Amino acid sequence: MSEVISEALREQLIKRYGASAPDAGEFANPTLDVLLRHRTARHFLPGEISATELGLIIAAAQSASTSANFQFTSVVVIDDPQIRARLAELAGGQQLIEDASVFFVWVADWSRNIAMARQHGHTVEATSYLDSTISSIVDVTLSAQNAAVAAESLGYGITFVGALRNNIDDVIDVLQLPEWTFPVFGLAVGIPDPTDPADIKPRYSQGVVAHRNTYSPPDDEDTQEYLDRINGYYREQELPADWVKNRLAWRISTKESLHGRQGIRQTFHNQGFELR
């Protein structure tokens, strides 16, 4: 069994890094296999997740590290077809939100801790500062990633849906979220369609993202090496094969590239986060 996992890891690492892939050596194990085989699943087959599996996925989420045990995460499980359809519309018409076996919306949530502090006669001045907001977003992100890994370990496919933030005020309204909460992203979980051609997507080499003691900007050769690999991947997927033009520039060139998210600061203010 370990030899099978070791061979699978080798293939996964090559897909992720190409010629610079590290060697798994003697450390191959099922946990690494789940993590390294991750791919985005955008097409799902019909099917439900059992209540037991759902409970385990949420338990994995709640087992993530949390700042000072404040547990800033809330998750809204969306099983109402009409709400799913509305969220799909708000996220730019993403059918996967409706097709997934379960759809989660992950919420950074200060509301219950603030209410508890006030009930016990304490002020909450520090919650108005940016670091408090960052702490809650970090918490919910760690929790959601744990949930994603748990779901993949059960054989499901997953896709994070950041496009909910394109129409964030409408999402807040649909979910009836209270003050001091903020929906960070969605997570679709379902049975992956085996005909979906999506595969393990190339990443920058470790030499680009891993630094020793101090930061070192990447060499042009290293970034070009990545562009060669990622553009090759998109050609194989029969998609536009210019990552800088069709992915990076599409997202950062102008404020309109944010597709409505440029007003999120005001939404934070509306929800009670002052971001001082």
N, C-alpha and C positions, 0 to 999 in steps of 0.2 A: 504493500500500500504506500509506504513512504517513497518507494522508487517512482510510483505513478505520480504522486504529488510533486516530487522533485522535477520530473520531466515536464509536468504542467507548469510549474513555476518558471522553469527555464524558458518555455515558449511565451509565457505571459511577460516576462521581463524583456525579452527580445522585442515583442510587439510594443512595449512601453518605451524602450530606450534605444532600440537598434543595436548597432555594433558596440556601444558603450555600456550595454546591460551588465549589471553586477551579477556575481555568481551566488546562488542561494546556498551552495555548499551543503553541509550536513544539517542545515537549519530548516529545511522544508517542513511545513506543518499545515494542518487544515485552516488555521486562522490566516496565515499568510496567503494561502490559496484563495480564500474568500476576498481578501483585500486586493490582491493583485489582479484578479480576473474581472474586476469591476468594469462595466461598460454602461453607457446610457441606454435604457430601454424605452423607446418611444412608441412601440406598438405592442398591445397586450391582447391576449386571448380572453374570452369570457371565463369567469370563475371567481369564486369568493375566497377570502381569507377567513379561516375559522376564528371563533372567539378566543380560543386558546392561543393561537398564533398571534392574534392582535394584542392580547395581554402580554405575551412575551416580548413583542416588539416595543411596546410602551415601557415595559420593565427595563429593557436594555437602554432605552432613552433616558430613563430616570436614574440609571446606574452610571451615567457619564459624570465626569468631574463637574463641580459647580462651585462658583465663587463663594467662599465662606458658608457653604451649605444653604445659600439663600434660595436656591431652586427657582430661578427666574422663568422656567419654561412652562408654558401651557401649550397643549396641542388640541386642535379642533378636528375631530374625525368626521368627515363629510360623507354621509351615506344617503342624503336626500337628493334624488336625481335632479330636481329643479335647481337646488343650490349648486350642485356640480355643474350643471349647464350654464348657470350664470357666471360662476367662477371661470369656466372655460372661455366664455365670451370676454370677460375682463382681462384674461391672460392672453388675448390675441387670437382666440379661436383654437386653442390647443385641445384637440379631440382626446388626447391621452388622459386628460382630467376626468372625462366621462367614462372612458374605457377601463381605467385601472380598477383593480379589485378593491382598493381602498385609497382614499385621498385625504392626506393630512394637511392642515395649515398650522405652521409652527409659529408661536406667538411669544415675543419677549414680554414678560409680565411682571411689572412692579406692583400691580394693584393690590394683591392680597397681602404682601409684606407691608406696604404703606398703611393699609387699613388696620393691620394688626398692631403696628407701631402706634398709630393714633389712638386705637382702643385702649392701649396701655399708657397713654398720656405722654408720648414722645413726639418731638418735632421731627420733620423729615427734610430739613434744609439740604442735606448733602445729595439727595436724590435729584436735585435740579442740575447737577453738574454732569458734564459730558462723560466722565469716567463711569458714572453709574449706568448710563445708557449703554456704553460699550460693554460693561460687565454683563448686562442682561442679554445683549446680542450674542456675545461669546458663549454664554451658557446655553442659549437655545440652539446655537449652531452645533455645539458639541453633542447635545442631546439628539438632534436630528441625524447627525452622522452615525451615532451609535444605532439609532433605529434603522438607518439604511443598511448598515453592515449586518444587523440581525436579520432583516428581511432577505438580504442576498444569501445569508447562510441557510435560510429555509428554502432556497431555490427560486425566490421571486426576483423580478427585475425592478429597478427603481429609476426615477427621474426627479431631480429637484426642479422646481418651477419658480424662478425668480420673477417671472413676468407678472405675477400677482401685484407687484409693486408699481406696474404701469398705471394702474387705476386704484391706488391704495385706499383712497377715501371711500370708494364704492365697496371695496372688500371689507373694510371696517364696518360699514353699514350693513352689508349682507350678513356678516357674522355676529353683529350686535356686540362688538367689542367695547368694553368699558374704558374709561380714562385710565391712563398709566399702563396701557397695553399697546403692542405694535406687531402686526403680522409681518414676519421677516421673509418667508417663502413657503411654497407648498412642496409636498412630496407625494408623488404618485408611486404606488406599489402594486404590482400585478404579475400575472403569468406572462413571461416574455414570449412574443411570437417568434418561433424558430426561423421564420422566413425573413425576419428583420436583418438586413445586412450589416447593421452597426457592429463594430468590433472594439477591442481594446484600443483606446485612442493614444497616440504617441504623446509623450510629455517631454519638456526640456530635459536634457541630460543632467545628471546630478552635479556635474561640474559647473552648471549654470546656477543652480538654486541652492546648493550646499556650500557654505562658507566656513572657514576655519579661523576662529578667533576674531577676525575683522572682516568687513564686507569687501568683496572683490568684484568689480563689474565684469560681466562676461566678455570674452573675446568675440570679435565679429565672426570668426570661423565657427564658434560654438552655436551662436544664434542661427547662422546660415545652415548649419548641419540640422538643426531642429526644423527650420522651414522646409528643407528638402524632404524630411520624413513626414511632417504633417501635411504638406501639399500632396505628397504621394498617397497618403491615406485618403485624402478627399477625392483624389482621382479614382482610387479603387472604389470609393463609395458613389462615384458618378455625381459628385457635387463640385461647385466652383472651387478650383484648386489654387487659391491665392489667399493664404491665411491672414496676411497683413491687410489686404484690401477688403476681403469679404467677411472677415471676422473682427479683427482688431480695429481697423478704421471705422467699420460699421458701428462699433460700440462707443468710440471715444472722440470722433472727429468734431462733432458739434453738440450743443446741448440738446438739440432735437434727437440725437442718437440715443438719448436716455428714454425716449418714448413715454414721456409723462412723469418720469421719476425725478425730474429736476425740481419738482415742488415738494419733495418728501420732507425737507426741513420744516416747512409749515405744518405738515401733517403731524410730525413729532410734537410741535408746539401745541397743536389742537388736542393731542392726546395727553398733554400734561408734562411732556419732556421738554424742559427749558433749554437744555444743551448749553449751559453756561461755560 
